[in-house]
Amino acid sequence: MTTLDSINGTPVIEEQVQEWAEEAARGYDVSRLKPRGRPRMGSEPAKVTTLRLEPSLDAALDARARQDHSSRSEVIRAALRAWLESA
């Protein structure tokens, strides 16, 4: 039994690799595969935008996200929408 590597801390042995190869040779039911990637936010793929925050603003963002039971990204999007609508 030779250990090749690990997945999430569990050793992967040659026998497991052979089992996976045989499974792949039999073919997969694509309808049972787990969807990958992030869900769409609209009709188009979302664009990633990076911004830099000073530590106090970053801490306030974390606090607001916790308060709202939301993500940092959603808090930023909501604040940006509100600011743009008020302009």
PDB file with SEQRES, HELIX, SHEET and CRYST1 records, atoms N, CA, C and O in Angstrom:
SEQRES   1 A   87  MET THR THR LEU ASP SER ILE ASN GLY THR PRO VAL ILE          
SEQRES   2 A   87  GLU GLU GLN VAL GLN GLU TRP ALA GLU GLU ALA ALA ARG          
SEQRES   3 A   87  GLY TYR ASP VAL SER ARG LEU LYS PRO ARG GLY ARG PRO          
SEQRES   4 A   87  ARG MET GLY SER GLU PRO ALA LYS VAL THR THR LEU ARG          
SEQRES   5 A   87  LEU GLU PRO SER LEU ASP ALA ALA LEU ASP ALA ARG ALA          
SEQRES   6 A   87  ARG GLN ASP HIS SER SER ARG SER GLU VAL ILE ARG ALA          
SEQRES   7 A   87  ALA LEU ARG ALA TRP LEU GLU SER ALA                          
HELIX    1 AA1 GLU A   14  ARG A   26  1                                  13    
HELIX    2 AA2 VAL A   30  ARG A   32  5                                   3    
HELIX    3 AA3 PRO A   55  ASP A   68  1                                  14    
HELIX    4 AA4 ARG A   72  SER A   86  1                                  15    
SHEET    1 AA1 2 THR A   3  ILE A   7  0                                        
SHEET    2 AA1 2 THR A  10  ILE A  13 -1                                        
CRYST1    1.000    1.000    1.000  90.00  90.00  90.00 P 1           1          
ATOM      1  N   MET A   1       0.854  -1.180   0.000  1.00  0.00           N  
ATOM      2  CA  MET A   1       0.000   0.000   0.000  1.00  0.00           C  
ATOM      3  C   MET A   1       0.894   1.236   0.000  1.00  0.00           C  
ATOM      4  O   MET A   1       1.548   1.533   1.000  1.00  0.00           O  
ATOM      5  N   THR A   2       0.923   1.955  -1.121  1.00  0.00           N  
ATOM      6  CA  THR A   2       1.715   3.166  -1.240  1.00  0.00           C  
ATOM      7  C   THR A   2       0.796   4.371  -1.167  1.00  0.00           C  
ATOM      8  O   THR A   2      -0.224   4.426  -1.855  1.00  0.00           O  
ATOM      9  N   THR A   3       1.165   5.352  -0.319  1.00  0.00           N  
ATOM     10  CA  THR A   3       0.391   6.584  -0.225  1.00  0.00           C  
ATOM     11  C   THR A   3       0.901   7.545  -1.277  1.00  0.00           C  
ATOM     12  O   THR A   3       2.097   7.830  -1.330  1.00  0.00           O  
ATOM     13  N   LEU A   4       0.004   8.051  -2.117  1.00  0.00           N  
ATOM     14  CA  LEU A   4       0.392   8.949  -3.189  1.00  0.00           C  
ATOM     15  C   LEU A   4       0.310  10.406  -2.762  1.00  0.00           C  
ATOM     16  O   LEU A   4       1.197  11.193  -3.094  1.00  0.00           O  
ATOM     17  N   ASP A   5      -0.713  10.772  -2.050  1.00  0.00           N  
ATOM     18  CA  ASP A   5      -0.959  12.154  -1.620  1.00  0.00           C  
ATOM     19  C   ASP A   5      -2.124  12.111  -0.646  1.00  0.00           C  
ATOM     20  O   ASP A   5      -2.497  11.043  -0.161  1.00  0.00           O  
ATOM     21  N   SER A   6      -2.686  13.245  -0.366  1.00  0.00           N  
ATOM     22  CA  SER A   6      -3.849  13.256   0.511  1.00  0.00           C  
ATOM     23  C   SER A   6      -4.876  14.249  -0.009  1.00  0.00           C  
ATOM     24  O   SER A   6      -4.544  15.196  -0.722  1.00  0.00           O  
ATOM     25  N   ILE A   7      -6.124  14.017   0.361  1.00  0.00           N  
ATOM     26  CA  ILE A   7      -7.231  14.921   0.066  1.00  0.00           C  
ATOM     27  C   ILE A   7      -7.875  15.249   1.393  1.00  0.00           C  
ATOM     28  O   ILE A   7      -8.371  14.363   2.089  1.00  0.00           O  
ATOM     29  N   ASN A   8      -7.865  16.533   1.748  1.00  0.00           N  
ATOM     30  CA  ASN A   8      -8.405  16.983   3.038  1.00  0.00           C  
ATOM     31  C   ASN A   8      -7.817  16.180   4.198  1.00  0.00           C  
ATOM     32  O   ASN A   8      -8.518  15.851   5.155  1.00  0.00           O  
ATOM     33  N   GLY A   9      -6.524  15.868   4.102  1.00  0.00           N  
ATOM     34  CA  GLY A   9      -5.843  15.167   5.180  1.00  0.00           C  
ATOM     35  C   GLY A   9      -5.996  13.659   5.159  1.00  0.00           C  
ATOM     36  O   GLY A   9      -5.367  12.970   5.963  1.00  0.00           O  
ATOM     37  N   THR A  10      -6.816  13.125   4.261  1.00  0.00           N  
ATOM     38  CA  THR A  10      -6.994  11.679   4.150  1.00  0.00           C  
ATOM     39  C   THR A  10      -6.045  11.146   3.092  1.00  0.00           C  
ATOM     40  O   THR A  10      -6.086  11.600   1.949  1.00  0.00           O  
ATOM     41  N   PRO A  11      -5.188  10.192   3.447  1.00  0.00           N  
ATOM     42  CA  PRO A  11      -4.243   9.666   2.461  1.00  0.00           C  
ATOM     43  C   PRO A  11      -4.959   9.030   1.269  1.00  0.00           C  
ATOM     44  O   PRO A  11      -5.980   8.360   1.430  1.00  0.00           O  
ATOM     45  N   VAL A  12      -4.417   9.245   0.084  1.00  0.00           N  
ATOM     46  CA  VAL A  12      -4.922   8.618  -1.134  1.00  0.00           C  
ATOM     47  C   VAL A  12      -3.953   7.492  -1.479  1.00  0.00           C  
ATOM     48  O   VAL A  12      -2.762   7.728  -1.685  1.00  0.00           O  
ATOM     49  N   ILE A  13      -4.462   6.285  -1.540  1.00  0.00           N  
ATOM     50  CA  ILE A  13      -3.618   5.124  -1.808  1.00  0.00           C  
ATOM     51  C   ILE A  13      -3.844   4.637  -3.235  1.00  0.00           C  
ATOM     52  O   ILE A  13      -4.828   5.001  -3.879  1.00  0.00           O  
ATOM     53  N   GLU A  14      -2.931   3.819  -3.713  1.00  0.00           N  
ATOM     54  CA  GLU A  14      -3.001   3.322  -5.088  1.00  0.00           C  
ATOM     55  C   GLU A  14      -4.328   2.634  -5.389  1.00  0.00           C  
ATOM     56  O   GLU A  14      -4.868   2.777  -6.486  1.00  0.00           O  
ATOM     57  N   GLU A  15      -4.852   1.892  -4.420  1.00  0.00           N  
ATOM     58  CA  GLU A  15      -6.108   1.185  -4.627  1.00  0.00           C  
ATOM     59  C   GLU A  15      -7.252   2.165  -4.892  1.00  0.00           C  
ATOM     60  O   GLU A  15      -8.126   1.889  -5.714  1.00  0.00           O  
ATOM     61  N   GLN A  16      -7.250   3.308  -4.198  1.00  0.00           N  
ATOM     62  CA  GLN A  16      -8.291   4.317  -4.402  1.00  0.00           C  
ATOM     63  C   GLN A  16      -8.167   4.931  -5.788  1.00  0.00           C  
ATOM     64  O   GLN A  16      -9.170   5.160  -6.463  1.00  0.00           O  
ATOM     65  N   VAL A  17      -6.939   5.196  -6.210  1.00  0.00           N  
ATOM     66  CA  VAL A  17      -6.719   5.757  -7.545  1.00  0.00           C  
ATOM     67  C   VAL A  17      -7.212   4.774  -8.598  1.00  0.00           C  
ATOM     68  O   VAL A  17      -7.842   5.183  -9.573  1.00  0.00           O  
ATOM     69  N   GLN A  18      -6.938   3.494  -8.419  1.00  0.00           N  
ATOM     70  CA  GLN A  18      -7.399   2.473  -9.360  1.00  0.00           C  
ATOM     71  C   GLN A  18      -8.924   2.423  -9.395  1.00  0.00           C  
ATOM     72  O   GLN A  18      -9.517   2.295 -10.465  1.00  0.00           O  
ATOM     73  N   GLU A  19      -9.559   2.525  -8.230  1.00  0.00           N  
ATOM     74  CA  GLU A  19     -11.022   2.527  -8.168  1.00  0.00           C  
ATOM     75  C   GLU A  19     -11.594   3.728  -8.919  1.00  0.00           C  
ATOM     76  O   GLU A  19     -12.571   3.597  -9.656  1.00  0.00           O  
ATOM     77  N   TRP A  20     -10.976   4.907  -8.729  1.00  0.00           N  
ATOM     78  CA  TRP A  20     -11.430   6.106  -9.443  1.00  0.00           C  
ATOM     79  C   TRP A  20     -11.251   5.949 -10.953  1.00  0.00           C  
ATOM     80  O   TRP A  20     -12.110   6.372 -11.726  1.00  0.00           O  
ATOM     81  N   ALA A  21     -10.150   5.348 -11.371  1.00  0.00           N  
ATOM     82  CA  ALA A  21      -9.901   5.150 -12.805  1.00  0.00           C  
ATOM     83  C   ALA A  21     -10.948   4.220 -13.408  1.00  0.00           C  
ATOM     84  O   ALA A  21     -11.440   4.470 -14.508  1.00  0.00           O  
ATOM     85  N   GLU A  22     -11.291   3.154 -12.696  1.00  0.00           N  
ATOM     86  CA  GLU A  22     -12.311   2.225 -13.185  1.00  0.00           C  
ATOM     87  C   GLU A  22     -13.676   2.908 -13.250  1.00  0.00           C  
ATOM     88  O   GLU A  22     -14.437   2.699 -14.195  1.00  0.00           O  
ATOM     89  N   GLU A  23     -13.978   3.718 -12.250  1.00  0.00           N  
ATOM     90  CA  GLU A  23     -15.245   4.462 -12.251  1.00  0.00           C  
ATOM     91  C   GLU A  23     -15.300   5.408 -13.450  1.00  0.00           C  
ATOM     92  O   GLU A  23     -16.332   5.508 -14.113  1.00  0.00           O  
ATOM     93  N   ALA A  24     -14.205   6.094 -13.728  1.00  0.00           N  
ATOM     94  CA  ALA A  24     -14.161   7.016 -14.866  1.00  0.00           C  
ATOM     95  C   ALA A  24     -14.316   6.255 -16.183  1.00  0.00           C  
ATOM     96  O   ALA A  24     -14.970   6.737 -17.107  1.00  0.00           O  
ATOM     97  N   ALA A  25     -13.717   5.070 -16.268  1.00  0.00           N  
ATOM     98  CA  ALA A  25     -13.819   4.272 -17.496  1.00  0.00           C  
ATOM     99  C   ALA A  25     -15.258   3.831 -17.753  1.00  0.00           C  
ATOM    100  O   ALA A  25     -15.676   3.714 -18.905  1.00  0.00           O  
ATOM    101  N   ARG A  26     -16.024   3.583 -16.672  1.00  0.00           N  
ATOM    102  CA  ARG A  26     -17.430   3.195 -16.829  1.00  0.00           C  
ATOM    103  C   ARG A  26     -18.288   4.378 -17.278  1.00  0.00           C  
ATOM    104  O   ARG A  26     -19.347   4.193 -17.879  1.00  0.00           O  
ATOM    105  N   GLY A  27     -17.829   5.581 -16.985  1.00  0.00           N  
ATOM    106  CA  GLY A  27     -18.576   6.782 -17.362  1.00  0.00           C  
ATOM    107  C   GLY A  27     -19.332   7.347 -16.170  1.00  0.00           C  
ATOM    108  O   GLY A  27     -19.595   6.653 -15.188  1.00  0.00           O  
ATOM    109  N   TYR A  28     -19.674   8.627 -16.283  1.00  0.00           N  
ATOM    110  CA  TYR A  28     -20.368   9.324 -15.207  1.00  0.00           C  
ATOM    111  C   TYR A  28     -21.761   9.743 -15.654  1.00  0.00           C  
ATOM    112  O   TYR A  28     -21.989  10.051 -16.824  1.00  0.00           O  
ATOM    113  N   ASP A  29     -22.675   9.749 -14.714  1.00  0.00           N  
ATOM    114  CA  ASP A  29     -23.993  10.317 -14.946  1.00  0.00           C  
ATOM    115  C   ASP A  29     -23.864  11.813 -14.668  1.00  0.00           C  
ATOM    116  O   ASP A  29     -23.869  12.239 -13.513  1.00  0.00           O  
ATOM    117  N   VAL A  30     -23.750  12.602 -15.724  1.00  0.00           N  
ATOM    118  CA  VAL A  30     -23.486  14.032 -15.600  1.00  0.00           C  
ATOM    119  C   VAL A  30     -24.563  14.729 -14.772  1.00  0.00           C  
ATOM    120  O   VAL A  30     -24.268  15.722 -14.108  1.00  0.00           O  
ATOM    121  N   SER A  31     -25.780  14.246 -14.792  1.00  0.00           N  
ATOM    122  CA  SER A  31     -26.853  14.887 -14.033  1.00  0.00           C  
ATOM    123  C   SER A  31     -26.640  14.773 -12.524  1.00  0.00           C  
ATOM    124  O   SER A  31     -27.246  15.519 -11.755  1.00  0.00           O  
ATOM    125  N   ARG A  32     -25.785  13.846 -12.100  1.00  0.00           N  
ATOM    126  CA  ARG A  32     -25.526  13.669 -10.664  1.00  0.00           C  
ATOM    127  C   ARG A  32     -24.302  14.433 -10.181  1.00  0.00           C  
ATOM    128  O   ARG A  32     -24.011  14.435  -8.985  1.00  0.00           O  
ATOM    129  N   LEU A  33     -23.580  15.082 -11.091  1.00  0.00           N  
ATOM    130  CA  LEU A  33     -22.388  15.819 -10.693  1.00  0.00           C  
ATOM    131  C   LEU A  33     -22.766  17.089  -9.954  1.00  0.00           C  
ATOM    132  O   LEU A  33     -23.774  17.723 -10.264  1.00  0.00           O  
ATOM    133  N   LYS A  34     -21.961  17.449  -8.989  1.00  0.00           N  
ATOM    134  CA  LYS A  34     -22.191  18.653  -8.192  1.00  0.00           C  
ATOM    135  C   LYS A  34     -21.875  19.890  -9.034  1.00  0.00           C  
ATOM    136  O   LYS A  34     -20.812  19.963  -9.651  1.00  0.00           O  
ATOM    137  N   PRO A  35     -22.791  20.865  -9.062  1.00  0.00           N  
ATOM    138  CA  PRO A  35     -22.501  22.090  -9.817  1.00  0.00           C  
ATOM    139  C   PRO A  35     -21.282  22.791  -9.235  1.00  0.00           C  
ATOM    140  O   PRO A  35     -21.071  22.775  -8.022  1.00  0.00           O  
ATOM    141  N   ARG A  36     -20.488  23.402 -10.091  1.00  0.00           N  
ATOM    142  CA  ARG A  36     -19.290  24.092  -9.641  1.00  0.00           C  
ATOM    143  C   ARG A  36     -19.412  25.577  -9.931  1.00  0.00           C  
ATOM    144  O   ARG A  36     -20.179  26.001 -10.795  1.00  0.00           O  
ATOM    145  N   GLY A  37     -18.646  26.350  -9.194  1.00  0.00           N  
ATOM    146  CA  GLY A  37     -18.619  27.788  -9.423  1.00  0.00           C  
ATOM    147  C   GLY A  37     -19.639  28.518  -8.578  1.00  0.00           C  
ATOM    148  O   GLY A  37     -20.434  27.910  -7.862  1.00  0.00           O  
ATOM    149  N   ARG A  38     -19.599  29.801  -8.673  1.00  0.00           N  
ATOM    150  CA  ARG A  38     -20.519  30.640  -7.913  1.00  0.00           C  
ATOM    151  C   ARG A  38     -21.801  30.844  -8.696  1.00  0.00           C  
ATOM    152  O   ARG A  38     -21.792  30.852  -9.927  1.00  0.00           O  
ATOM    153  N   PRO A  39     -22.911  31.011  -7.974  1.00  0.00           N  
ATOM    154  CA  PRO A  39     -24.167  31.264  -8.688  1.00  0.00           C  
ATOM    155  C   PRO A  39     -24.129  32.635  -9.357  1.00  0.00           C  
ATOM    156  O   PRO A  39     -23.469  33.553  -8.872  1.00  0.00           O  
ATOM    157  N   ARG A  40     -24.838  32.765 -10.467  1.00  0.00           N  
ATOM    158  CA  ARG A  40     -24.913  34.050 -11.156  1.00  0.00           C  
ATOM    159  C   ARG A  40     -25.670  35.056 -10.319  1.00  0.00           C  
ATOM    160  O   ARG A  40     -26.550  34.700  -9.535  1.00  0.00           O  
ATOM    161  N   MET A  41     -25.315  36.318 -10.497  1.00  0.00           N  
ATOM    162  CA  MET A  41     -25.976  37.393  -9.767  1.00  0.00           C  
ATOM    163  C   MET A  41     -26.991  38.097 -10.650  1.00  0.00           C  
ATOM    164  O   MET A  41     -27.725  38.964 -10.175  1.00  0.00           O  
ATOM    165  N   GLY A  42     -27.044  37.749 -11.890  1.00  0.00           N  
ATOM    166  CA  GLY A  42     -27.960  38.349 -12.837  1.00  0.00           C  
ATOM    167  C   GLY A  42     -27.885  37.562 -14.124  1.00  0.00           C  
ATOM    168  O   GLY A  42     -27.571  36.372 -14.114  1.00  0.00           O  
ATOM    169  N   SER A  43     -28.171  38.215 -15.225  1.00  0.00           N  
ATOM    170  CA  SER A  43     -28.147  37.514 -16.507  1.00  0.00           C  
ATOM    171  C   SER A  43     -26.737  37.385 -17.067  1.00  0.00           C  
ATOM    172  O   SER A  43     -26.511  36.588 -17.978  1.00  0.00           O  
ATOM    173  N   GLU A  44     -25.797  38.141 -16.549  1.00  0.00           N  
ATOM    174  CA  GLU A  44     -24.412  38.121 -17.028  1.00  0.00           C  
ATOM    175  C   GLU A  44     -23.495  37.651 -15.893  1.00  0.00           C  
ATOM    176  O   GLU A  44     -23.844  37.777 -14.719  1.00  0.00           O  
ATOM    177  N   PRO A  45     -22.339  37.117 -16.240  1.00  0.00           N  
ATOM    178  CA  PRO A  45     -21.382  36.801 -15.174  1.00  0.00           C  
ATOM    179  C   PRO A  45     -20.965  38.078 -14.444  1.00  0.00           C  
ATOM    180  O   PRO A  45     -20.800  39.127 -15.067  1.00  0.00           O  
ATOM    181  N   ALA A  46     -20.799  37.987 -13.137  1.00  0.00           N  
ATOM    182  CA  ALA A  46     -20.406  39.153 -12.342  1.00  0.00           C  
ATOM    183  C   ALA A  46     -18.931  39.456 -12.556  1.00  0.00           C  
ATOM    184  O   ALA A  46     -18.141  38.558 -12.848  1.00  0.00           O  
ATOM    185  N   LYS A  47     -18.569  40.706 -12.411  1.00  0.00           N  
ATOM    186  CA  LYS A  47     -17.185  41.142 -12.535  1.00  0.00           C  
ATOM    187  C   LYS A  47     -16.613  41.318 -11.138  1.00  0.00           C  
ATOM    188  O   LYS A  47     -17.270  41.889 -10.268  1.00  0.00           O  
ATOM    189  N   VAL A  48     -15.424  40.846 -10.920  1.00  0.00           N  
ATOM    190  CA  VAL A  48     -14.757  40.999  -9.629  1.00  0.00           C  
ATOM    191  C   VAL A  48     -14.043  42.344  -9.617  1.00  0.00           C  
ATOM    192  O   VAL A  48     -13.311  42.681 -10.547  1.00  0.00           O  
ATOM    193  N   THR A  49     -14.268  43.109  -8.546  1.00  0.00           N  
ATOM    194  CA  THR A  49     -13.615  44.401  -8.368  1.00  0.00           C  
ATOM    195  C   THR A  49     -12.919  44.392  -7.016  1.00  0.00           C  
ATOM    196  O   THR A  49     -13.518  44.037  -6.001  1.00  0.00           O  
ATOM    197  N   THR A  50     -11.667  44.780  -7.011  1.00  0.00           N  
ATOM    198  CA  THR A  50     -10.888  44.815  -5.782  1.00  0.00           C  
ATOM    199  C   THR A  50     -10.809  46.245  -5.277  1.00  0.00           C  
ATOM    200  O   THR A  50     -10.640  47.178  -6.062  1.00  0.00           O  
ATOM    201  N   LEU A  51     -10.932  46.419  -3.956  1.00  0.00           N  
ATOM    202  CA  LEU A  51     -10.751  47.744  -3.388  1.00  0.00           C  
ATOM    203  C   LEU A  51      -9.944  47.626  -2.113  1.00  0.00           C  
ATOM    204  O   LEU A  51      -9.927  46.583  -1.459  1.00  0.00           O  
ATOM    205  N   ARG A  52      -9.272  48.722  -1.770  1.00  0.00           N  
ATOM    206  CA  ARG A  52      -8.465  48.775  -0.561  1.00  0.00           C  
ATOM    207  C   ARG A  52      -9.195  49.604   0.482  1.00  0.00           C  
ATOM    208  O   ARG A  52      -9.745  50.661   0.173  1.00  0.00           O  
ATOM    209  N   LEU A  53      -9.199  49.121   1.715  1.00  0.00           N  
ATOM    210  CA  LEU A  53      -9.879  49.807   2.819  1.00  0.00           C  
ATOM    211  C   LEU A  53      -8.882  50.030   3.951  1.00  0.00           C  
ATOM    212  O   LEU A  53      -8.029  49.186   4.226  1.00  0.00           O  
ATOM    213  N   GLU A  54      -9.010  51.183   4.599  1.00  0.00           N  
ATOM    214  CA  GLU A  54      -8.203  51.385   5.805  1.00  0.00           C  
ATOM    215  C   GLU A  54      -8.746  50.466   6.892  1.00  0.00           C  
ATOM    216  O   GLU A  54      -9.909  50.068   6.842  1.00  0.00           O  
ATOM    217  N   PRO A  55      -7.907  50.123   7.880  1.00  0.00           N  
ATOM    218  CA  PRO A  55      -8.307  49.129   8.892  1.00  0.00           C  
ATOM    219  C   PRO A  55      -9.619  49.449   9.605  1.00  0.00           C  
ATOM    220  O   PRO A  55     -10.405  48.539   9.872  1.00  0.00           O  
ATOM    221  N   SER A  56      -9.875  50.718   9.919  1.00  0.00           N  
ATOM    222  CA  SER A  56     -11.110  51.036  10.650  1.00  0.00           C  
ATOM    223  C   SER A  56     -12.342  50.795   9.779  1.00  0.00           C  
ATOM    224  O   SER A  56     -13.364  50.323  10.277  1.00  0.00           O  
ATOM    225  N   LEU A  57     -12.258  51.112   8.492  1.00  0.00           N  
ATOM    226  CA  LEU A  57     -13.381  50.882   7.586  1.00  0.00           C  
ATOM    227  C   LEU A  57     -13.579  49.382   7.355  1.00  0.00           C  
ATOM    228  O   LEU A  57     -14.711  48.908   7.258  1.00  0.00           O  
ATOM    229  N   ASP A  58     -12.483  48.647   7.270  1.00  0.00           N  
ATOM    230  CA  ASP A  58     -12.555  47.204   7.102  1.00  0.00           C  
ATOM    231  C   ASP A  58     -13.220  46.561   8.321  1.00  0.00           C  
ATOM    232  O   ASP A  58     -14.040  45.654   8.179  1.00  0.00           O  
ATOM    233  N   ALA A  59     -12.864  47.034   9.514  1.00  0.00           N  
ATOM    234  CA  ALA A  59     -13.476  46.503  10.742  1.00  0.00           C  
ATOM    235  C   ALA A  59     -14.962  46.842  10.791  1.00  0.00           C  
ATOM    236  O   ALA A  59     -15.777  46.018  11.204  1.00  0.00           O  
ATOM    237  N   ALA A  60     -15.311  48.051  10.371  1.00  0.00           N  
ATOM    238  CA  ALA A  60     -16.723  48.444  10.348  1.00  0.00           C  
ATOM    239  C   ALA A  60     -17.507  47.593   9.353  1.00  0.00           C  
ATOM    240  O   ALA A  60     -18.655  47.234   9.612  1.00  0.00           O  
ATOM    241  N   LEU A  61     -16.895  47.272   8.226  1.00  0.00           N  
ATOM    242  CA  LEU A  61     -17.534  46.406   7.229  1.00  0.00           C  
ATOM    243  C   LEU A  61     -17.796  45.022   7.818  1.00  0.00           C  
ATOM    244  O   LEU A  61     -18.885  44.471   7.653  1.00  0.00           O  
ATOM    245  N   ASP A  62     -16.810  44.465   8.497  1.00  0.00           N  
ATOM    246  CA  ASP A  62     -16.997  43.162   9.149  1.00  0.00           C  
ATOM    247  C   ASP A  62     -18.130  43.211  10.165  1.00  0.00           C  
ATOM    248  O   ASP A  62     -18.969  42.312  10.223  1.00  0.00           O  
ATOM    249  N   ALA A  63     -18.143  44.275  10.965  1.00  0.00           N  
ATOM    250  CA  ALA A  63     -19.181  44.405  11.992  1.00  0.00           C  
ATOM    251  C   ALA A  63     -20.563  44.490  11.363  1.00  0.00           C  
ATOM    252  O   ALA A  63     -21.502  43.856  11.847  1.00  0.00           O  
ATOM    253  N   ARG A  64     -20.701  45.258  10.300  1.00  0.00           N  
ATOM    254  CA  ARG A  64     -22.002  45.406   9.636  1.00  0.00           C  
ATOM    255  C   ARG A  64     -22.448  44.084   9.009  1.00  0.00           C  
ATOM    256  O   ARG A  64     -23.624  43.724   9.071  1.00  0.00           O  
ATOM    257  N   ALA A  65     -21.503  43.370   8.408  1.00  0.00           N  
ATOM    258  CA  ALA A  65     -21.844  42.074   7.810  1.00  0.00           C  
ATOM    259  C   ALA A  65     -22.333  41.104   8.879  1.00  0.00           C  
ATOM    260  O   ALA A  65     -23.303  40.377   8.662  1.00  0.00           O  
ATOM    261  N   ARG A  66     -21.668  41.090  10.031  1.00  0.00           N  
ATOM    262  CA  ARG A  66     -22.125  40.221  11.132  1.00  0.00           C  
ATOM    263  C   ARG A  66     -23.507  40.651  11.621  1.00  0.00           C  
ATOM    264  O   ARG A  66     -24.381  39.813  11.841  1.00  0.00           O  
ATOM    265  N   GLN A  67     -23.697  41.950  11.790  1.00  0.00           N  
ATOM    266  CA  GLN A  67     -24.974  42.487  12.268  1.00  0.00           C  
ATOM    267  C   GLN A  67     -26.111  42.111  11.318  1.00  0.00           C  
ATOM    268  O   GLN A  67     -27.203  41.750  11.759  1.00  0.00           O  
ATOM    269  N   ASP A  68     -25.850  42.196  10.019  1.00  0.00           N  
ATOM    270  CA  ASP A  68     -26.871  41.903   9.011  1.00  0.00           C  
ATOM    271  C   ASP A  68     -26.962  40.419   8.662  1.00  0.00           C  
ATOM    272  O   ASP A  68     -27.799  40.026   7.849  1.00  0.00           O  
ATOM    273  N   HIS A  69     -26.105  39.588   9.272  1.00  0.00           N  
ATOM    274  CA  HIS A  69     -26.028  38.166   8.910  1.00  0.00           C  
ATOM    275  C   HIS A  69     -25.845  38.041   7.400  1.00  0.00           C  
ATOM    276  O   HIS A  69     -26.549  37.286   6.730  1.00  0.00           O  
ATOM    277  N   SER A  70     -24.898  38.791   6.891  1.00  0.00           N  
ATOM    278  CA  SER A  70     -24.668  38.887   5.456  1.00  0.00           C  
ATOM    279  C   SER A  70     -23.172  38.741   5.180  1.00  0.00           C  
ATOM    280  O   SER A  70     -22.371  38.557   6.096  1.00  0.00           O  
ATOM    281  N   SER A  71     -22.824  38.824   3.924  1.00  0.00           N  
ATOM    282  CA  SER A  71     -21.412  38.776   3.546  1.00  0.00           C  
ATOM    283  C   SER A  71     -20.876  40.199   3.385  1.00  0.00           C  
ATOM    284  O   SER A  71     -21.640  41.150   3.222  1.00  0.00           O  
ATOM    285  N   ARG A  72     -19.584  40.321   3.433  1.00  0.00           N  
ATOM    286  CA  ARG A  72     -18.949  41.614   3.201  1.00  0.00           C  
ATOM    287  C   ARG A  72     -19.330  42.132   1.810  1.00  0.00           C  
ATOM    288  O   ARG A  72     -19.609  43.318   1.638  1.00  0.00           O  
ATOM    289  N   SER A  73     -19.340  41.240   0.831  1.00  0.00           N  
ATOM    290  CA  SER A  73     -19.661  41.656  -0.538  1.00  0.00           C  
ATOM    291  C   SER A  73     -21.071  42.205  -0.639  1.00  0.00           C  
ATOM    292  O   SER A  73     -21.297  43.212  -1.310  1.00  0.00           O  
ATOM    293  N   GLU A  74     -22.026  41.554   0.023  1.00  0.00           N  
ATOM    294  CA  GLU A  74     -23.405  42.029  -0.054  1.00  0.00           C  
ATOM    295  C   GLU A  74     -23.554  43.388   0.625  1.00  0.00           C  
ATOM    296  O   GLU A  74     -24.298  44.241   0.142  1.00  0.00           O  
ATOM    297  N   VAL A  75     -22.857  43.596   1.734  1.00  0.00           N  
ATOM    298  CA  VAL A  75     -22.897  44.907   2.401  1.00  0.00           C  
ATOM    299  C   VAL A  75     -22.330  45.978   1.465  1.00  0.00           C  
ATOM    300  O   VAL A  75     -22.902  47.062   1.349  1.00  0.00           O  
ATOM    301  N   ILE A  76     -21.232  45.688   0.812  1.00  0.00           N  
ATOM    302  CA  ILE A  76     -20.630  46.656  -0.122  1.00  0.00           C  
ATOM    303  C   ILE A  76     -21.579  46.942  -1.277  1.00  0.00           C  
ATOM    304  O   ILE A  76     -21.768  48.099  -1.652  1.00  0.00           O  
ATOM    305  N   ARG A  77     -22.187  45.882  -1.851  1.00  0.00           N  
ATOM    306  CA  ARG A  77     -23.123  46.094  -2.967  1.00  0.00           C  
ATOM    307  C   ARG A  77     -24.316  46.942  -2.537  1.00  0.00           C  
ATOM    308  O   ARG A  77     -24.733  47.840  -3.269  1.00  0.00           O  
ATOM    309  N   ALA A  78     -24.870  46.663  -1.354  1.00  0.00           N  
ATOM    310  CA  ALA A  78     -26.025  47.430  -0.867  1.00  0.00           C  
ATOM    311  C   ALA A  78     -25.642  48.890  -0.651  1.00  0.00           C  
ATOM    312  O   ALA A  78     -26.401  49.787  -1.019  1.00  0.00           O  
ATOM    313  N   ALA A  79     -24.483  49.137  -0.061  1.00  0.00           N  
ATOM    314  CA  ALA A  79     -24.038  50.513   0.189  1.00  0.00           C  
ATOM    315  C   ALA A  79     -23.797  51.241  -1.136  1.00  0.00           C  
ATOM    316  O   ALA A  79     -24.153  52.412  -1.273  1.00  0.00           O  
ATOM    317  N   LEU A  80     -23.210  50.570  -2.089  1.00  0.00           N  
ATOM    318  CA  LEU A  80     -22.947  51.193  -3.390  1.00  0.00           C  
ATOM    319  C   LEU A  80     -24.253  51.489  -4.125  1.00  0.00           C  
ATOM    320  O   LEU A  80     -24.401  52.556  -4.721  1.00  0.00           O  
ATOM    321  N   ARG A  81     -25.195  50.552  -4.085  1.00  0.00           N  
ATOM    322  CA  ARG A  81     -26.494  50.813  -4.718  1.00  0.00           C  
ATOM    323  C   ARG A  81     -27.178  52.020  -4.081  1.00  0.00           C  
ATOM    324  O   ARG A  81     -27.691  52.884  -4.793  1.00  0.00           O  
ATOM    325  N   ALA A  82     -27.190  52.089  -2.746  1.00  0.00           N  
ATOM    326  CA  ALA A  82     -27.838  53.193  -2.044  1.00  0.00           C  
ATOM    327  C   ALA A  82     -27.159  54.519  -2.406  1.00  0.00           C  
ATOM    328  O   ALA A  82     -27.842  55.518  -2.630  1.00  0.00           O  
ATOM    329  N   TRP A  83     -25.847  54.535  -2.464  1.00  0.00           N  
ATOM    330  CA  TRP A  83     -25.109  55.754  -2.787  1.00  0.00           C  
ATOM    331  C   TRP A  83     -25.387  56.182  -4.228  1.00  0.00           C  
ATOM    332  O   TRP A  83     -25.591  57.368  -4.489  1.00  0.00           O  
ATOM    333  N   LEU A  84     -25.398  55.239  -5.157  1.00  0.00           N  
ATOM    334  CA  LEU A  84     -25.638  55.559  -6.567  1.00  0.00           C  
ATOM    335  C   LEU A  84     -27.067  56.043  -6.791  1.00  0.00           C  
ATOM    336  O   LEU A  84     -27.293  56.935  -7.609  1.00  0.00           O  
ATOM    337  N   GLU A  85     -28.032  55.472  -6.080  1.00  0.00           N  
ATOM    338  CA  GLU A  85     -29.433  55.873  -6.223  1.00  0.00           C  
ATOM    339  C   GLU A  85     -29.668  57.271  -5.667  1.00  0.00           C  
ATOM    340  O   GLU A  85     -30.567  57.975  -6.125  1.00  0.00           O  
ATOM    341  N   SER A  86     -28.876  57.675  -4.694  1.00  0.00           N  
ATOM    342  CA  SER A  86     -29.061  58.992  -4.081  1.00  0.00           C  
ATOM    343  C   SER A  86     -28.368  60.110  -4.866  1.00  0.00           C  
ATOM    344  O   SER A  86     -28.589  61.290  -4.593  1.00  0.00           O  
ATOM    345  N   ALA A  87     -27.551  59.747  -5.816  1.00  0.00           N  
ATOM    346  CA  ALA A  87     -26.783  60.748  -6.583  1.00  0.00           C  
ATOM    347  C   ALA A  87     -27.624  61.413  -7.642  1.00  0.00           C  
ATOM    348  O   ALA A  87     -27.132  62.275  -8.370  1.00  0.00           O  
TER     349      ALA A  87                                                      
END                                                                             
